Amino acid sequence: LRSPIWLNGKLSEASVAVLHVSERGFLFGDGLMETLRIYDGRPWAMAEHRQRLAAGCAALGIDCPLAEIDTGLATLLSAAGLGEGSARITVTRGQALRRGLLGTPGVSPTLLITAVPGQPYHAEAYQCGFQAVTVSFPRNQHSPIVNLKTLNCLENILGRNEAQVAGADEGIFNNLDGELAEGTVSNLFLVYQEGRLVTPPVACGLLPGIARQNVLELAPEIGLEACEEVIRPGNLGQAGEAFLTNSLMEVMPLVSLDGIKIGSGRPGPVARHLRQAYLNLVHHHVT
Ligand SMILES: Cc1ncc(COP(=O)(O)O)c(C=O)c1O
């Protein structure tokens, strides 16, 4: 197979694999996904990704095919001969066997796993840092799906497009109370005086990111205090630096918001130090 994927129980060639036209993921965005980083042929933080997916499936009433995910991912990674790269697991409620929004009981979920080789972000990005703009519409922190990694990506897509139009790398959502929530594909951290790290609590309306959790746990090990704390736009001036996290970017310096410099306006030492510690942790587990 030239471009193998895993679909519903077997390896297939990407260009010829087919999804049913009644697929609810396609028709309604009725499903969830996980994006994982692959280092040295192995998925990083797989336990956390499985757990988040299982919790999301439970919240949506989808039967999470965990055993097939394990088999499928392992089979795909070896078939693809993937060393460095990323993988995406997509689980949907399956086919719509009748008209309307309600799912049909007894229908099996659809499972698709894809993988792509290569480093997701350029070394240059880490050297320059990301610039962000505030997205023009709010994150609804009360939405029942705001904490899930769903296939309903339209708000993120619109926010990301706004950032691109503004010549920025990422869009940051404020929530309905005007507090900072997260980026369109990332979680946000600020670094206050004496290396105190803060990230908004999940209740502010964000995805509980796995890289975010990794950073929260890693910080004390390298002598940083880290906590979840509400961030308001007025707090940005107090930050010495800021950074974004996700499973693919790991720790990305954030140097400005809406054209206003954060700290020195250049990637800071805490982000650099944390990314190194993150990669050391990965290396330690992978080897
Ligand atoms: C909206 C949003 N927030 C946060 C994250 C970070 O999540 P993770 O660290 O699990 O990759 C993502 C990941 O893509 C995301 O899409």
The ligand as an ORCA input file, in Angstrom:
! r2SCAN-3c Opt
* xyz 0 1
  C      -9.246     23.945     20.087
  C      -8.048     23.204     20.591
  N      -7.569     23.480     21.818
  C      -6.496     22.837     22.314
  C      -5.811     21.882     21.583
  C      -4.604     21.180     22.159
  O      -4.901     19.841     22.458
  P      -3.761     18.712     22.570
  O      -2.713     19.259     23.499
  O      -4.461     17.554     23.162
  O      -3.226     18.476     21.215
  C      -6.281     21.560     20.311
  C      -5.591     20.537     19.513
  O      -5.691     20.458     18.330
  C      -7.423     22.227     19.802
  O      -7.911     21.939     18.589
*
